[in-house]
């Protein structure tokens, strides 16, 4: 599990933080309900929901790229709706 200190730190070579990584996992790699639980867990740890990777992409961009409609809906519901 990621500590609060690491939650907003870049965790891979493109600078994605934990929230972006949670949003980017495709449903094929993770059941949708588990994926949304992971996203809510990372948010509860004070993740920066507007973080950007090295290319300027935010978590919503990674969710859209993953094609996981339930994640996209959850993010819109939580932050844009």
Order of alpha helices (4+ residues) and beta strands (2+ residues): alpha-alpha-alpha-alpha
